[in-house]
Amino acid sequence: MESEVKSFADLKNEVLRWLESMRITSCQYKMDEHSDSSIFTTCFALFILDLFRETNKFSEKEKQNWITYIQCFQNKKHGYFEPETYFHADKERNCYQLTCFCLSALKILNTNPRWPLTFVDEIWPTKEDIKKYLYERGCHEGCRGSGNKAMFLGIFLTYEYERTSRKDLLEKLNAWFDFHNKTQNPQSGFWGNAKSTYYYRGMQNALHQFEIYYYWKRPINYIEEVVNNTLKIQNRDGSFSPIPGGEGCHDYDAIHILANSYLKKDYKREEIAASLHKATKAIIQNKNGDGGFCQAKRTPKNFIDLFKMLRQFFFGLEPYIWAQRLKASVAAVLMKKTENHTGWVKSTRKVDRSNLWDTWFRCLSLAEIAQTLNDCNNSSNEQKIRFHKMIGLGNFDNQF
C-alpha cells in the first residue's frame, strides 16, 4: 500500500490542500472547481476532514458553526432534513439521503438533531408498514435505487431504536431483516431475479442493504455467491464499474463488500486480497494533479476509444458481463456522457474533474483496503484515518 499511495500522510496533505481550495465559507464547500455548493457538499467536506481526523482540530466555535449550519436544515414538524432546493427527480430519495448524511455529520460533531425523527412513526407505524414499503419500492426485485431506500429505512429505525430503546422499533428492524432474508436471491446473493441484478446493478444495490447487516453483525446469507459475483465484475484495470476507467460508487461498493467478506468469512481470502490490491491501483489512477479524485479519467468518448478498449470489455469468463460493459460504454458514447448530475447540487460535473463525493469515496476505499490488509495497522498510521461510528456509508468495523 505504501508504495502505491506513498503514505496516508502524503495522501492526507494533498487531499486537504485541494479541499481547502473548494471552501467558500467556514462550512460551505463547492462540489468541484466550477460547481455550486449545498448542504450535501457541506456533509461531504466534513466526511473528508473527519476521515483524516482533522475534526479533532476544530475549536469550540468552529464546531458550533458546523452544528448550527447543519441543524438548520431539519424540519421541526417531521424531523427529516430537507435540502435548500430539490435537484433530484426523486424527492423522497433526496430527502432521506440528506437525513442520513446529516445524522452522520452530527454524530461526527458529537451532537444530535434538534428534534426527534417523528416521520419514522408517522410513515411506518407498524412492522407491516415496513414490509409494505419495501415491497412498494421494489426492494425484493432489486429495482434501480431500491437498495438506497432500504438502507435509509434501516438507518432511521436503528437511529431511533438506539435513541429510545423502544421494543416496537426493534420489532420493525426484525421485520426489515425478515423481508430481506426471505427475498434474497440464492443464486446471486443479491436481490432480484432478473439477470441484470446478478452483477453490477445487483452488487451496487445490495451494498446498501448489507450496510445494515454489517452494523448489526447479522449473518449475510449466500455470502459465497456474493463474493463470487463481486469478484467476477472486476475489470482488467482493477475497477468495478461497467464502463472501463472506474466510478467512485461502483468501486467503493465492491471494495466494501469484499473487505467485509475478507474480515468475516474464510472464503477466497487470497483472491479477495489480490482483488483489493488491484483495486488500489485503479483508485490511484483517478487521482488528479490538484490533489482531489475524480469519477474516472479514462472513459470512452467516441467509437475510436471503444475500439482501443476492446481488451477491457472482454475480460473474465462471463460473456454476460462482457455484454454489460459494452452496452454501458456504447450508451455513454452515444449520449456523449462526459458529465454527471447527482441531484446534490444544481450543476453537473465532468467525470474527470476532482469533486468532493469521489474524493471522499476513493479515500474511504483506500483506507478500508489498508485496514483490511493490515497495511496501515499500527498506532502511528491508525491515527491518520477514522471511520464513521454512525450506521451507514462511511462506517467500517474491521474488528469482527
C-alpha positions in Angstrom: 0.0 0.0 0.0 2.8 2.5 0.9 4.5 2.1 -2.5 1.2 2.8 -4.3 -0.1 5.7 -2.3 3.3 6.9 -0.9 1.7 7.1 2.6 -1.6 8.2 4.1 0.2 11.3 5.4 1.1 12.3 1.9 -2.4 11.5 0.7 -3.9 13.5 3.5 -1.8 16.6 2.8 -2.6 16.6 -0.9 -6.3 16.0 -0.4 -6.7 18.6 2.3 -4.9 21.2 0.2 -7.4 20.5 -2.6 -10.3 20.6 -0.2 -9.3 24.0 1.1 -9.5 25.3 -2.5 -13.1 24.2 -2.6 -14.0 26.1 0.6 -16.5 29.1 0.3 -17.1 29.8 4.0 -16.2 28.1 7.2 -18.5 25.2 6.5 -19.6 25.6 2.9 -17.8 23.9 0.0 -18.2 23.7 -3.8 -18.7 20.2 -5.2 -15.9 20.9 -7.7 -13.9 23.8 -9.1 -16.7 25.0 -11.4 -19.7 23.9 -9.3 -22.0 25.3 -6.6 -22.5 24.2 -3.0 -25.3 22.8 -0.9 -25.9 21.1 2.4 -24.9 17.9 0.7 -21.4 19.3 -0.1 -21.1 20.5 3.5 -21.5 16.9 4.7 -19.1 15.5 2.1 -16.4 18.0 3.1 -16.9 17.2 6.8 -16.6 13.5 6.0 -13.3 14.0 4.3 -12.0 16.1 7.2 -13.1 13.5 9.7 -11.6 10.6 7.8 -8.2 12.3 8.2 -9.1 13.3 11.8 -8.9 17.0 11.1 -12.2 17.5 13.0 -10.0 17.0 16.2 -8.6 20.4 15.5 -11.9 22.2 15.4 -12.2 25.0 18.1 -15.4 25.0 20.0 -16.6 28.0 17.9 -15.8 26.2 14.6 -17.6 23.1 15.8 -20.6 25.1 16.8 -20.7 26.8 13.4 -20.9 23.4 11.7 -23.6 22.2 14.1 -25.7 25.3 13.7 -25.5 25.2 9.9 -26.4 21.5 9.6 -29.2 21.6 12.2 -30.9 24.5 10.4 -32.0 22.1 7.6 -34.1 19.9 9.8 -37.9 20.0 9.5 -39.2 20.8 13.0 -42.6 19.1 12.5 -41.4 15.8 10.9 -37.8 15.5 11.9 -36.2 14.8 8.5 -33.6 17.1 6.9 -34.5 18.9 3.7 -32.2 20.4 1.0 -32.3 24.1 0.2 -33.7 23.1 -3.3 -34.6 19.7 -4.7 -32.4 19.0 -7.7 -33.1 15.2 -7.8 -36.2 14.0 -9.6 -36.9 11.6 -6.7 -37.6 13.9 -3.8 -38.1 11.1 -1.3 -34.6 9.8 -2.1 -33.1 13.2 -1.9 -34.7 14.0 1.5 -34.0 10.6 3.1 -30.4 10.6 1.8 -29.7 14.0 3.2 -31.2 13.0 6.5 -28.8 10.0 6.7 -25.8 12.2 5.8 -26.8 14.9 8.4 -27.2 12.2 11.1 -23.7 11.0 10.3 -22.3 14.6 10.2 -23.9 15.4 13.6 -22.5 12.2 15.1 -19.0 13.3 14.0 -19.6 16.5 15.8 -20.8 14.7 19.0 -24.3 16.1 18.9 -27.8 15.2 17.8 -30.6 16.7 15.7 -32.6 19.3 17.4 -35.8 17.3 17.1 -36.6 13.6 17.0 -37.3 11.8 13.7 -41.1 11.8 14.2 -41.6 10.9 10.5 -40.5 7.4 11.3 -43.6 6.6 13.3 -45.8 8.7 11.0 -44.8 6.8 7.9 -44.1 3.3 9.3 -46.3 2.9 12.4 -46.2 -0.9 12.4 -43.9 -3.7 11.3 -46.4 -4.5 8.5 -45.8 -1.0 7.1 -42.1 -1.7 7.0 -42.6 -4.7 4.6 -45.2 -2.9 2.6 -42.8 0.0 2.0 -40.0 -2.4 0.9 -42.3 -4.2 -1.5 -43.7 -1.0 -2.9 -40.2 0.3 -3.6 -39.2 -2.9 -5.4 -36.5 -3.9 -2.9 -37.3 -7.6 -3.4 -36.8 -7.2 -7.2 -33.6 -5.2 -7.0 -35.2 -2.3 -8.7 -32.7 0.5 -9.5 -32.2 2.7 -6.4 -34.3 0.4 -4.2 -31.2 -0.6 -2.2 -30.7 3.0 -1.2 -34.3 3.3 0.1 -34.0 0.1 2.1 -30.8 1.3 3.6 -32.3 4.7 4.6 -35.2 2.9 6.3 -32.7 0.6 8.2 -30.7 3.6 9.3 -33.8 5.5 10.6 -35.1 2.5 12.5 -31.6 1.9 14.0 -31.1 5.5 15.0 -34.5 5.8 16.7 -34.1 2.5 18.4 -30.6 3.4 19.8 -32.1 6.7 20.9 -35.2 5.4 22.7 -34.7 1.6 23.2 -38.3 1.1 22.2 -39.2 -2.5 21.7 -41.6 -1.8 18.8 -38.7 -0.3 16.8 -36.6 -3.4 17.3 -39.6 -5.4 16.0 -39.7 -3.2 13.0 -36.0 -3.8 12.4 -36.5 -7.5 12.7 -39.3 -7.2 10.1 -36.7 -5.4 7.9 -34.3 -8.3 8.2 -37.0 -10.9 7.8 -38.1 -9.3 4.5 -34.5 -9.3 3.1 -33.7 -12.8 4.3 -36.8 -14.2 2.6 -36.3 -12.3 -0.7 -32.6 -12.6 -1.3 -31.7 -14.5 -4.4 -29.7 -17.7 -3.5 -28.0 -17.8 -6.9 -26.6 -14.2 -6.9 -26.6 -13.4 -3.2 -28.2 -10.1 -4.2 -31.9 -9.1 -4.6 -33.8 -9.5 -7.8 -34.3 -12.5 -10.2 -33.6 -10.7 -13.5 -30.2 -11.5 -15.0 -29.3 -7.8 -14.8 -29.4 -8.0 -11.0 -26.7 -10.7 -10.8 -23.7 -8.5 -11.4 -23.1 -4.7 -11.5 -26.6 -3.4 -10.7 -27.2 -6.2 -8.2 -24.0 -5.7 -6.3 -24.3 -1.9 -6.2 -27.9 -2.2 -5.0 -27.2 -4.9 -2.4 -24.3 -3.0 -0.8 -26.8 -0.6 0.8 -28.8 -3.5 2.4 -25.5 -5.1 3.5 -24.6 -1.9 5.4 -27.4 -2.6 7.8 -26.3 -6.3 8.2 -22.7 -5.2 8.8 -23.7 -2.7 11.5 -25.9 -5.2 13.3 -23.4 -8.0 12.8 -26.2 -10.1 11.2 -25.0 -13.0 9.0 -25.5 -12.5 5.3 -26.9 -15.5 3.5 -25.3 -16.9 0.4 -22.1 -15.0 1.1 -20.1 -17.3 -1.3 -22.3 -16.2 -4.2 -21.9 -12.5 -3.1 -18.1 -12.8 -3.2 -18.0 -14.8 -6.4 -20.2 -12.4 -8.3 -18.4 -9.3 -7.0 -15.0 -10.7 -8.0 -16.4 -11.6 -11.4 -17.2 -8.0 -12.3 -13.7 -6.6 -11.5 -12.3 -5.1 -14.7 -8.9 -5.7 -16.2 -7.8 -2.2 -14.9 -8.9 -3.1 -11.3 -12.1 -1.1 -11.2 -15.7 -2.4 -10.8 -17.9 -0.2 -13.0 -19.5 -1.4 -16.2 -17.6 1.4 -18.1 -13.8 1.0 -18.0 -11.9 3.5 -16.0 -13.9 3.1 -12.8 -16.5 5.1 -10.9 -16.5 6.1 -7.3 -19.7 4.5 -6.2 -19.3 1.1 -8.0 -15.6 0.8 -6.9 -16.4 1.6 -3.3 -19.4 -0.7 -3.1 -17.5 -3.7 -4.4 -14.4 -2.9 -2.2 -16.6 -2.5 0.9 -18.3 -5.9 0.2 -15.0 -7.7 -0.4 -13.3 -6.1 2.6 -16.1 -7.1 4.9 -16.2 -10.6 3.5 -12.4 -11.0 3.9 -12.7 -10.0 7.5 -15.7 -12.0 8.4 -15.6 -15.1 6.3 -12.8 -17.6 5.5 -13.7 -17.8 1.8 -11.4 -17.0 -1.1 -9.4 -14.7 1.1 -6.3 -14.8 -1.2 -8.4 -13.9 -4.2 -10.0 -11.1 -2.3 -6.7 -9.8 -1.2 -5.3 -9.8 -4.7 -8.5 -8.1 -5.9 -8.2 -5.3 -3.3 -4.5 -4.7 -4.2 -5.5 -4.4 -7.8 -8.4 -2.1 -6.9 -5.9 0.2 -5.1 -4.0 0.8 -8.4 -7.3 1.6 -10.2 -8.3 4.2 -7.5 -4.9 5.9 -7.6 -5.2 6.2 -11.4 -8.2 8.5 -10.7 -6.3 10.9 -8.6 -5.8 14.3 -10.2 -2.7 16.6 -10.1 -4.7 19.1 -8.0 -4.8 16.5 -5.1 -8.5 15.5 -5.5 -10.1 12.4 -7.0 -12.5 12.2 -9.9 -15.1 9.7 -11.1 -13.0 8.5 -13.9 -10.1 9.8 -16.0 -10.3 7.2 -18.7 -13.7 6.7 -20.2 -14.6 6.1 -23.9 -15.6 9.4 -25.5 -16.1 8.1 -29.1 -16.1 4.9 -31.1 -12.3 5.1 -31.6 -11.9 4.9 -27.8 -14.3 2.0 -27.7 -12.2 0.1 -30.3 -9.0 0.8 -28.3 -10.6 -0.5 -25.1 -11.8 -3.9 -26.6 -9.4 -5.8 -24.3 -11.2 -4.2 -21.3 -14.6 -5.3 -22.4 -13.7 -9.0 -22.9 -12.0 -9.6 -19.6 -13.0 -12.5 -17.4 -15.0 -15.7 -18.2 -18.6 -14.4 -18.1 -20.0 -13.3 -21.6 -23.0 -11.6 -20.0 -20.6 -9.3 -18.1 -18.8 -8.6 -21.4 -22.1 -7.5 -22.9 -23.0 -5.3 -19.9 -19.7 -3.5 -20.2 -20.0 -3.0 -24.0 -23.7 -1.9 -23.7 -23.0 0.6 -21.0 -19.9 2.0 -22.8 -21.7 2.3 -26.2 -24.6 4.1 -24.4 -22.2 6.5 -22.8 -20.6 7.4 -26.1 -23.9 7.8 -27.9 -25.3 10.0 -25.1 -21.9 11.9 -25.0 -22.0 11.3 -21.3 -18.9 13.1 -20.1 -20.7 14.9 -17.3 -22.6 13.6 -14.3 -25.6 15.0 -12.4 -26.4 13.6 -9.0 -29.1 15.9 -7.8 -27.0 17.1 -4.8 -26.2 20.4 -6.5 -27.7 22.3 -9.4 -24.7 21.9 -11.8 -23.3 18.9 -13.5 -19.7 17.8 -13.1 -17.2 16.5 -15.6 -16.4 12.9 -14.9 -12.6 13.6 -14.9 -12.8 16.6 -12.6 -11.9 16.4 -8.9 -15.0 16.6 -6.7 -16.0 16.1 -3.1 -18.0 12.9 -3.5 -15.4 10.9 -5.4 -12.6 12.3 -3.2 -14.4 11.1 -0.1 -15.3 7.7 -1.6 -11.9 7.0 -3.1 -10.1 8.0 0.1 -12.5 5.8 2.1 -11.9 2.9 -0.3 -8.1 3.2 0.1 -8.5 3.4 3.9 -10.7 0.3 4.0 -8.3 -1.7 1.9 -5.4 -0.6 4.1 -7.1 -1.5 7.3 -8.4 -4.9 5.9 -5.0 -6.0 4.6 -3.2 -4.6 7.7 -1.1 -2.2 5.5 -1.6 0.6 8.0 -2.4 -1.4 11.1 -0.1 0.3 13.5 -0.5 3.0 16.1 1.0 5.8 14.0 -0.9 5.1 10.9 -4.2 4.4 12.6 -4.2 7.9 13.9 -4.4 9.2 10.3 -7.8 7.7 9.4 -11.2 7.4 11.1 -14.4 5.7 10.0 -17.9 6.8 10.9 -19.4 5.5 14.1 -22.9 6.2 12.7 -24.6 3.4 10.8 -24.5 3.9 7.0 -22.0 4.8 4.3 -18.6 5.6 5.9 -19.0 3.1 8.7 -16.4 0.3 8.7 -15.7 -2.1 11.6 -12.7 -4.2 10.9 -13.0 -5.9 14.3 -15.3 -8.9 13.8 
